Amino acid sequence: MGDVEKSKYLTQKNQHHGLSEAVIYARVSSKKQAKENNGLLSQETRCREYARGKYDVIAVFQDDVSGSSENRSGMNALLAFLKTRRNDPVVVLFDDVSRLARDIDTHRELKRKIRALHCHLETPSFVFRDDADSEFTENMQAGFAQHMRRKNAEQTFNRMRAVLMNGYWPFAVPRGYKRPGIKGMKSALVRDEPIASIMAEVMIKFASGHLQTQAEVKRFLEAQPAFPKCLPNGTIRNQRVKEMLTRVIYAGYIEHAPWDVSLRRGQHEPLIDLTTFEKIQERLNGRAKLPARADLDEAFPLRGFLLCGDCNQPMTACWSKGRSKTYPYYLCQRPDCESHGKSINRDKLHQEFEGIIEGLRPRPELIAMAKAMFSDIWEQRLLSAKQQASKVKSDIKKLDARISGLLDRIVDAQSDTVVGAYEKRITEMEREKQVLIASSENMVPSKPTFERSFRTAILFLANPQKLWTNGNLTAKRTLLKLAFSDKLTFDREIGLRTAQATLPFRVFGSSRPQCKMARPTGFEPVAPRLGI
């Protein structure tokens, strides 16, 4: 149809339906297109130019979602508006058939709803008629729009899957990473500091057991000022903690089961190694731990580690309000305990505990002995690690052979069920192989690693009191776990009972005179006890 013929037809049609007002509907497929390409504005401009001299445009409705669905906020608002004009219908203008919908069924349903409200559809690029030829052309355009939508989706899927296969992450950036902002590297990831280092630290602590539960991980992250919080009150959602601990991307690997992309090494720097990640999964899937206490704080680091001498149950702590200020106390709150509600001054108890910590410090001449012992043990472990690494390489070769054998079976298999079982087993073996490769890379440590490890360990052994005095709550709780093999017991008559230190402190502290770890009150005289 030529422009002159089309103009005559529209004039006659307008006179026929007698409508003088119109609304404009514009749609793009994403919010990004709406912001960057001015697609909505250009569609509106074209429709206004088309309506000039024919209709008065009284409203504009917009969407920035896919055209495959009819449930869109802009379209819903348009239909609601048309219902208010049921007795005074208008013309609905849109730039092109594909802007109304990119699905044949959706196109027909929206057209039916609009016409049911006695409104008419018009577009600058197509004339809606009720004859067979026009209906065929309209269906062809709607079908072509649907085809292009699906084709674009297929092309996008294929490109993104290829990116995944090459070890890059094309989806939303995981917390702890960022895009480098370099042209041609849109899918690359680099560490986002200091968030990446904080996440690496907390995951290593959880894998090693220094942080026992996800609740402790959550509180650790909430205590880091540089780590972004989920909520205005400075807290982090449990789901974010779970995602951090279960995403293999933080181990430097990529997988996406919905797109059949198996585990593979990613083109980004890991925050932790794969072995540490697997330890985290074992802890998450293993026996559940008791949740960490929500009332642990810096003021009472011994809470939960201190037992009552009368009932042998953990003591709690509280602040007691005085005339001018509050005072910290430990106490037992078991109703059937003789010490129920009887408070112990926190500062005096901490002072006594610091005496115990001071008694764990070895003499300076034992440090050289400790280093020699650690060096001998290190050499033995190094030899063992080399042997283990050789065995792992052999296991990897065996896995490759088994995978190759399963692939040959898939070629000969006739049943889809059998093929699926083989593919599942191959995926499991590939993951097992990647774990072995990752573990073998870090299995044999270098000499500087020993020096760093020894320096950290000896600083702790040489002066545990410094860690207790200057460390935060996490450091103090770690010291309690490493220095003592059992919890401490407080007796109201004798104070802190003799604490059982762990093996390193028993060995290196044995040549040092023991500090007073219990008051003499309550013990029998020395002479009768010795039989003198």
C-alpha positions as CSV (number, residue, x, y, z in Angstrom):
1,M,0.0,0.0,0.0
2,G,1.4,3.4,-1.0
3,D,1.5,6.4,1.3
4,V,-1.4,8.2,-0.5
5,E,-3.6,5.1,-0.5
6,K,-2.7,4.4,3.2
7,S,-3.5,8.0,4.1
8,K,-6.9,7.8,2.4
9,Y,-7.7,4.6,4.1
10,L,-6.8,5.9,7.6
11,T,-8.8,9.1,7.0
12,Q,-11.9,7.0,6.0
13,K,-11.3,4.6,9.0
14,N,-10.9,7.5,11.4
15,Q,-14.1,9.0,10.2
16,H,-15.7,5.5,10.5
17,H,-14.8,4.9,14.1
18,G,-15.0,8.6,15.0
19,L,-12.2,8.6,17.5
20,S,-10.1,11.7,18.1
21,E,-7.9,10.7,21.1
22,A,-5.1,8.2,21.3
23,V,-2.7,6.7,23.8
24,I,0.9,5.5,23.0
25,Y,2.4,2.2,24.1
26,A,6.2,1.8,23.9
27,R,8.3,-1.2,24.9
28,V,12.0,-2.3,25.0
29,S,13.3,-5.6,26.2
30,S,15.4,-4.6,29.1
31,K,16.1,-1.8,31.6
32,K,19.6,-1.4,30.0
33,Q,18.0,-0.6,26.6
34,A,15.7,1.9,28.3
35,K,18.6,3.8,29.8
36,E,21.2,3.6,27.1
37,N,19.5,3.5,23.7
38,N,16.6,5.9,24.2
39,G,14.4,3.3,22.5
40,L,11.3,4.3,24.4
41,L,11.7,7.9,23.5
42,S,12.3,7.2,19.8
43,Q,9.1,5.0,19.7
44,E,7.1,7.7,21.4
45,T,8.4,10.4,19.0
46,R,7.5,8.3,16.0
47,C,4.0,7.6,17.3
48,R,3.4,11.3,18.1
49,E,4.5,12.3,14.6
50,Y,2.1,9.8,13.2
51,A,-0.7,11.1,15.4
52,R,-0.2,14.7,14.5
53,G,-3.3,16.1,12.8
54,K,-5.2,12.9,13.5
55,Y,-5.4,12.3,17.3
56,D,-4.8,14.1,20.5
57,V,-2.3,12.0,22.5
58,I,-3.6,11.9,26.1
59,A,-1.3,9.3,27.8
60,V,1.9,7.3,27.3
61,F,2.5,3.8,28.7
62,Q,5.9,2.2,28.7
63,D,7.5,-1.2,29.5
64,D,11.1,-2.4,29.7
65,V,10.6,-6.2,29.8
66,S,10.4,-9.0,27.3
67,G,7.5,-9.1,24.8
68,S,6.9,-12.8,25.3
69,S,4.5,-12.2,28.3
70,E,1.3,-10.2,28.5
71,N,1.8,-9.6,32.2
72,R,3.7,-6.3,32.2
73,S,3.3,-3.3,34.5
74,G,3.0,-0.8,31.6
75,M,0.5,-3.0,29.6
76,N,-1.5,-3.7,32.8
77,A,-1.7,0.1,33.4
78,L,-2.8,0.6,29.8
79,L,-5.6,-1.9,30.0
80,A,-6.7,-0.5,33.3
81,F,-6.9,3.0,31.7
82,L,-8.8,1.7,28.7
83,K,-11.4,0.2,31.1
84,T,-12.0,3.7,32.4
85,R,-12.7,4.8,28.8
86,R,-15.0,2.0,28.0
87,N,-17.7,4.5,27.1
88,D,-15.3,6.9,25.4
89,P,-12.8,4.6,23.6
90,V,-9.4,5.7,22.2
91,V,-6.9,4.6,19.6
92,V,-3.8,2.6,20.9
93,L,-0.7,3.6,19.0
94,F,2.6,1.6,19.0
95,D,5.7,1.8,16.8
96,D,5.6,-1.7,15.4
97,V,3.8,-5.0,15.7
98,S,6.8,-6.4,17.6
99,R,6.5,-3.7,20.2
100,L,3.0,-5.0,21.2
101,A,4.3,-8.5,21.6
102,R,7.0,-11.0,20.5
103,D,4.8,-14.0,20.8
104,I,1.9,-15.0,18.6
105,D,-0.4,-16.1,21.4
106,T,0.4,-13.0,23.5
107,H,-0.2,-10.8,20.4
108,R,-3.6,-12.3,19.8
109,E,-4.6,-12.1,23.5
110,L,-3.6,-8.5,23.9
111,K,-5.3,-7.5,20.7
112,R,-8.5,-9.3,21.9
113,K,-8.5,-7.5,25.2
114,I,-8.0,-4.1,23.6
115,R,-10.7,-4.6,21.1
116,A,-13.0,-5.9,23.8
117,L,-12.8,-2.5,25.3
118,H,-14.0,-1.0,22.0
119,C,-10.6,0.6,21.3
120,H,-8.6,0.4,18.0
121,L,-5.0,-0.5,17.3
122,E,-2.8,1.4,14.9
123,T,0.9,1.6,14.0
124,P,2.8,3.7,11.5
125,S,4.2,0.6,9.8
126,F,1.1,-1.6,9.5
127,V,-2.7,-1.2,8.9
128,F,-5.0,-3.5,10.9
129,R,-7.8,-4.7,8.7
130,D,-10.3,-7.5,9.1
131,D,-9.8,-9.1,5.7
132,A,-8.0,-12.4,5.1
133,D,-4.9,-10.8,3.5
134,S,-4.4,-8.3,6.3
135,E,-4.9,-11.0,8.9
136,F,-2.3,-13.2,7.2
137,T,0.2,-10.3,7.0
138,E,-0.4,-9.5,10.7
139,N,0.2,-13.1,11.7
140,M,3.3,-13.2,9.6
141,Q,4.7,-10.1,11.3
142,A,3.8,-11.5,14.8
143,G,5.4,-14.8,13.9
144,F,8.5,-13.1,12.6
145,A,8.7,-11.1,15.9
146,Q,8.4,-14.4,17.9
147,H,11.1,-16.0,15.7
148,M,13.5,-13.1,16.2
149,R,13.0,-13.2,20.0
150,R,13.7,-16.9,20.2
151,K,16.7,-16.6,17.8
152,N,18.1,-13.8,19.8
153,A,17.7,-15.8,23.0
154,E,19.4,-18.8,21.4
155,Q,22.3,-16.7,20.2
156,T,22.7,-15.1,23.6
157,F,22.6,-18.5,25.3
158,N,25.2,-19.9,22.9
159,R,27.5,-17.0,23.4
160,M,27.2,-17.0,27.2
161,R,27.7,-20.8,27.3
162,A,30.8,-20.5,25.2
163,V,32.1,-17.8,27.6
164,L,31.5,-20.3,30.5
165,M,33.2,-23.1,28.7
166,N,36.3,-20.9,28.3
167,G,36.4,-20.3,32.1
168,Y,34.8,-16.8,32.3
169,W,31.7,-15.8,34.4
170,P,29.1,-13.9,32.3
171,F,26.5,-13.5,34.9
172,A,26.1,-11.1,37.8
173,V,29.5,-10.4,39.5
174,P,29.9,-12.4,42.8
175,R,30.6,-10.4,45.9
176,G,34.4,-10.2,46.4
177,Y,35.0,-9.7,42.7
178,K,34.6,-6.9,40.2
179,R,34.9,-6.3,36.4
180,P,38.3,-4.9,35.4
181,G,36.6,-2.2,33.3
182,I,39.0,-3.0,30.4
183,K,37.6,-3.1,26.8
184,G,37.3,-6.7,25.6
185,M,37.3,-8.1,29.1
186,K,33.6,-7.7,30.0
187,S,33.4,-11.3,31.4
188,A,36.7,-11.2,33.3
189,L,36.8,-11.0,37.1
190,V,39.4,-9.5,39.4
191,R,39.6,-9.4,43.2
192,D,37.7,-6.6,44.8
193,E,39.7,-5.6,47.8
194,P,39.5,-5.5,50.8
195,I,36.2,-7.5,50.5
196,A,38.0,-10.4,48.8
197,S,40.6,-10.7,51.6
198,I,38.0,-10.6,54.3
199,M,36.0,-13.4,52.5
200,A,39.1,-15.5,52.0
201,E,40.0,-15.2,55.7
202,V,36.5,-16.1,56.9
203,M,36.2,-19.1,54.6
204,I,39.7,-20.5,55.7
205,K,38.7,-20.0,59.3
206,F,35.4,-21.9,58.8
207,A,37.2,-24.7,56.9
208,S,39.7,-25.2,59.7
209,G,37.1,-25.1,62.4
210,H,38.2,-21.8,64.0
211,L,34.7,-20.6,63.2
212,Q,32.3,-23.5,64.0
213,T,29.0,-22.4,62.5
214,Q,27.5,-20.2,59.9
215,A,26.3,-17.9,62.7
216,E,29.9,-17.3,63.8
217,V,30.8,-16.5,60.1
218,K,27.9,-14.1,60.0
219,R,29.0,-12.3,63.1
220,F,32.7,-12.2,62.0
221,L,31.6,-10.5,58.7
222,E,29.3,-8.1,60.5
223,A,32.3,-7.0,62.7
224,Q,34.3,-6.0,59.6
225,P,33.7,-2.3,58.8
226,A,34.9,-2.8,55.2
227,F,32.5,-5.6,54.4
228,P,29.2,-4.4,52.9
229,K,26.1,-5.1,55.0
230,C,22.7,-6.3,53.7
231,L,20.5,-4.3,56.0
232,P,20.6,-0.7,57.4
233,N,21.1,-2.0,60.9
234,G,24.5,-3.4,59.9
235,T,23.5,-7.1,59.7
236,I,24.1,-9.7,57.0
237,R,21.4,-12.1,55.7
238,N,21.9,-15.8,56.4
239,Q,21.4,-16.5,52.7
240,R,24.5,-14.4,51.8
241,V,26.6,-16.4,54.2
242,K,25.4,-19.6,52.7
243,E,26.1,-18.5,49.1
244,M,29.6,-17.4,50.0
245,L,30.4,-20.8,51.5
246,T,28.8,-22.9,48.7
247,R,29.9,-21.2,45.5
248,V,32.8,-22.9,43.8
249,I,33.7,-19.8,41.9
250,Y,35.6,-18.6,45.0
251,A,37.9,-21.6,44.6
252,G,38.9,-20.4,41.1
253,Y,36.5,-22.8,39.3
254,I,33.4,-22.4,37.3
255,E,30.4,-24.7,36.7
256,H,26.8,-24.2,35.7
257,A,24.7,-27.4,35.8
258,P,21.5,-25.9,34.1
259,W,23.6,-25.3,31.0
260,D,25.5,-28.6,31.2
261,V,28.8,-26.8,31.9
262,S,30.8,-29.1,34.2
263,L,33.4,-28.0,36.7
264,R,36.4,-26.4,35.1
265,R,39.2,-24.0,36.1
266,G,38.2,-20.4,35.8
267,Q,40.1,-17.5,34.3
268,H,40.1,-15.6,37.6
269,E,42.2,-15.5,40.8
270,P,40.7,-17.7,43.5
271,L,40.0,-16.5,47.0
272,I,40.7,-20.0,48.4
273,D,41.9,-23.3,46.9
274,L,39.7,-26.1,45.9
275,T,40.8,-28.3,48.8
276,T,39.7,-25.7,51.3
277,F,36.3,-25.4,49.4
278,E,35.8,-29.1,49.7
279,K,36.5,-29.0,53.4
280,I,33.9,-26.3,53.8
281,Q,31.3,-28.5,51.9
282,E,32.2,-31.5,54.2
283,R,31.6,-29.3,57.3
284,L,28.3,-27.9,55.9
285,N,27.1,-31.4,55.0
286,G,28.4,-33.1,58.1
287,R,27.1,-33.4,61.6
288,A,25.4,-30.2,62.6
289,K,27.1,-28.1,65.3
290,L,25.5,-26.3,68.1
291,P,24.8,-22.7,67.1
292,A,27.1,-20.1,68.3
293,R,25.9,-18.0,71.3
294,A,24.3,-14.8,70.2
295,D,25.3,-13.1,73.5
296,L,29.1,-13.6,73.1
297,D,30.9,-10.2,73.3
298,E,34.3,-8.7,74.0
299,A,33.4,-8.1,77.6
300,F,33.1,-11.8,78.5
301,P,35.5,-14.0,76.4
302,L,35.3,-16.8,78.9
303,R,31.5,-17.2,78.7
304,G,30.7,-20.8,77.6
305,F,34.3,-21.9,78.4
306,L,34.0,-21.5,82.1
307,L,32.3,-24.3,84.2
308,C,30.7,-24.0,87.6
309,G,32.6,-26.0,90.2
310,D,29.4,-27.1,91.9
311,C,27.3,-28.3,89.0
312,N,30.0,-28.6,86.3
313,Q,27.8,-26.7,83.8
314,P,28.8,-23.6,81.7
315,M,28.6,-20.3,83.5
316,T,27.0,-17.2,82.0
317,A,27.7,-13.5,82.5
318,C,25.9,-10.3,82.9
319,W,26.3,-6.6,83.7
320,S,24.9,-5.6,87.1
321,K,23.7,-2.0,87.6
322,G,25.2,0.0,90.5
323,R,24.5,3.4,91.7
324,S,26.7,5.2,89.2
325,K,27.7,2.6,86.6
326,T,27.4,-1.1,85.7
327,Y,29.7,-3.9,86.8
328,P,30.6,-7.1,84.9
329,Y,30.1,-10.5,86.6
330,Y,30.2,-14.2,85.8
331,L,27.6,-16.4,87.5
332,C,25.8,-19.8,87.4
333,Q,22.1,-19.6,86.7
334,R,21.1,-23.3,87.1
335,P,18.2,-23.3,89.6
336,D,19.4,-26.5,91.3
337,C,23.0,-25.4,91.8
338,E,24.4,-24.3,95.2
339,S,26.0,-21.3,93.5
340,H,22.9,-20.2,91.7
341,G,22.8,-16.4,91.3
342,K,26.1,-15.9,93.2
343,S,28.2,-13.6,91.0
344,I,32.0,-13.6,90.5
345,N,33.8,-10.3,89.7
346,R,34.9,-10.5,86.1
347,D,38.0,-8.4,86.5
348,K,39.4,-10.6,89.4
349,L,38.6,-13.8,87.5
350,H,40.3,-12.5,84.4
351,Q,43.3,-11.5,86.4
352,E,43.6,-15.0,87.8
353,F,43.1,-16.4,84.3
354,E,45.9,-14.2,83.0
355,G,48.2,-15.8,85.6
356,I,47.4,-19.2,84.1
357,I,48.2,-17.9,80.6
358,E,51.4,-16.5,81.9
359,G,52.3,-19.9,83.3
360,L,52.1,-21.4,79.9
361,R,55.0,-19.4,78.5
362,P,58.1,-21.5,77.9
363,R,61.6,-20.4,78.8
364,P,63.6,-18.7,76.0
365,E,66.1,-21.5,75.7
366,L,63.3,-23.9,74.7
367,I,62.5,-21.8,71.6
368,A,65.6,-23.1,69.8
369,M,64.7,-26.6,70.8
370,A,61.2,-26.1,69.5
371,K,62.5,-24.8,66.2
372,A,64.7,-27.8,65.8
373,M,61.9,-30.2,66.5
374,F,59.5,-28.4,64.1
375,S,62.2,-28.5,61.4
376,D,62.7,-32.3,61.8
377,I,58.9,-32.8,61.7
378,W,58.7,-30.5,58.7
379,E,61.3,-32.5,56.8
380,Q,59.4,-35.8,57.5
381,R,56.1,-34.2,56.4
382,L,57.8,-32.9,53.3
383,L,59.0,-36.3,52.3
384,S,55.6,-37.8,53.0
385,A,54.0,-35.0,51.0
386,K,56.2,-35.8,48.0
387,Q,55.2,-39.4,48.1
388,Q,51.6,-38.5,48.5
389,A,51.9,-36.1,45.5
390,S,53.3,-38.9,43.4
391,K,50.4,-41.1,44.4
392,V,47.9,-38.4,43.5
393,K,49.3,-38.1,40.0
394,S,48.9,-41.8,39.6
395,D,45.3,-41.6,40.7
396,I,44.7,-38.8,38.2
397,K,46.0,-41.0,35.4
398,K,43.7,-43.8,36.6
399,L,40.7,-41.4,36.6
400,D,41.5,-40.3,33.0
401,A,41.6,-43.9,31.9
402,R,38.2,-44.6,33.6
403,I,36.7,-41.5,32.1
404,S,37.9,-42.5,28.7
405,G,36.4,-46.0,29.2
406,L,33.0,-44.5,30.1
407,L,33.1,-42.3,27.0
408,D,33.6,-45.4,24.8
409,R,30.7,-47.0,26.5
410,I,28.5,-44.0,25.9
411,V,29.2,-44.3,22.1
412,D,28.0,-48.0,22.2
413,A,25.0,-47.4,24.6
414,Q,21.5,-47.7,23.2
415,S,19.5,-46.6,26.2
416,D,19.1,-43.0,27.1
417,T,18.9,-44.0,30.8
418,V,22.3,-45.7,30.5
419,V,23.8,-42.7,28.7
420,G,22.5,-40.4,31.4
421,A,24.0,-42.6,34.1
422,Y,27.3,-42.7,32.4
423,E,27.3,-38.9,31.9
424,K,26.5,-38.4,35.6
425,R,29.3,-40.6,36.6
426,I,31.7,-38.9,34.3
427,T,30.8,-35.5,35.8
428,E,31.4,-36.9,39.3
429,M,34.8,-38.2,38.2
430,E,35.8,-35.0,36.5
431,R,35.0,-33.1,39.7
432,E,37.1,-35.7,41.7
433,K,39.9,-35.2,39.2
434,Q,39.8,-31.4,39.6
435,V,40.0,-31.8,43.4
436,L,43.0,-34.1,43.1
437,I,44.8,-31.7,40.7
438,A,44.1,-28.8,43.1
439,S,45.3,-30.7,46.1
440,S,48.5,-31.9,44.3
441,E,49.4,-28.3,43.5
442,N,49.7,-27.3,47.2
443,M,50.7,-30.7,48.5
444,V,54.5,-30.0,48.6
445,P,55.2,-26.7,50.4
446,S,58.2,-24.6,49.8
447,K,60.9,-23.8,52.4
448,P,59.8,-20.2,53.0
449,T,56.4,-21.7,53.9
450,F,58.0,-23.5,56.9
451,E,59.7,-20.2,58.0
452,R,56.4,-18.4,57.9
453,S,54.5,-21.2,59.6
454,F,57.1,-21.6,62.4
455,R,57.2,-17.8,63.0
456,T,53.5,-17.7,63.5
457,A,53.4,-20.8,65.7
458,I,56.3,-19.8,67.9
459,L,55.0,-16.3,68.5
460,F,51.8,-17.9,69.8
461,L,53.7,-20.5,71.9
462,A,56.2,-18.0,73.2
463,N,53.7,-15.4,74.5
464,P,50.1,-16.5,74.6
465,Q,49.3,-13.8,77.1
466,K,50.0,-11.1,74.4
467,L,47.3,-12.7,72.2
468,W,44.9,-12.7,75.1
469,T,45.6,-9.1,76.1
470,N,45.7,-7.5,72.6
471,G,43.5,-9.8,70.5
472,N,39.8,-9.4,69.7
473,L,37.1,-11.8,70.8
474,T,37.8,-14.2,67.9
475,A,41.5,-14.3,68.8
476,K,40.8,-14.9,72.5
477,R,38.3,-17.7,71.7
478,T,40.9,-19.3,69.3
479,L,43.5,-19.2,72.1
480,L,41.2,-21.0,74.5
481,K,40.7,-23.8,71.9
482,L,44.4,-24.1,71.2
483,A,45.8,-23.8,74.7
484,F,43.5,-25.9,76.7
485,S,42.3,-29.4,76.0
486,D,39.2,-29.0,78.2
487,K,37.1,-26.2,79.7
488,L,38.1,-24.4,82.8
489,T,36.3,-25.0,86.1
490,F,35.8,-22.2,88.7
491,D,35.3,-23.2,92.4
492,R,34.1,-20.6,94.7
493,E,36.5,-21.8,97.5
494,I,39.7,-22.4,95.5
495,G,39.2,-20.3,92.4
496,L,40.2,-21.6,89.0
497,R,41.1,-25.3,89.2
498,T,44.2,-26.6,87.5
499,A,43.7,-26.4,83.7
500,Q,44.7,-29.2,81.4
501,A,46.9,-27.6,78.7
502,T,47.3,-29.0,75.2
503,L,50.3,-31.0,74.2
504,P,52.5,-28.2,72.9
505,F,52.2,-26.2,76.1
506,R,52.7,-29.2,78.3
507,V,55.9,-30.1,76.4
508,F,57.5,-26.7,76.3
509,G,56.2,-25.5,79.6
510,S,57.3,-28.6,81.6
511,S,60.8,-27.2,82.4
512,R,59.4,-24.0,83.7
513,P,58.2,-23.7,87.3
514,Q,54.5,-23.9,87.4
515,C,52.5,-20.8,88.2
516,K,50.0,-20.9,90.9
517,M,46.9,-22.3,89.2
518,A,44.8,-22.8,92.3
519,R,44.6,-21.3,95.8
520,P,45.8,-23.6,98.6
521,T,42.5,-23.0,100.5
522,G,40.6,-26.3,100.8
523,F,43.6,-28.7,100.3
524,E,44.9,-31.0,103.0
525,P,48.2,-30.1,104.7
526,V,51.3,-31.2,102.7
527,A,52.9,-33.5,105.2
528,P,50.0,-35.8,105.8
529,R,49.4,-36.0,102.0
530,L,53.0,-37.1,101.5
531,G,52.8,-39.6,104.3
532,I,55.4,-37.8,106.4
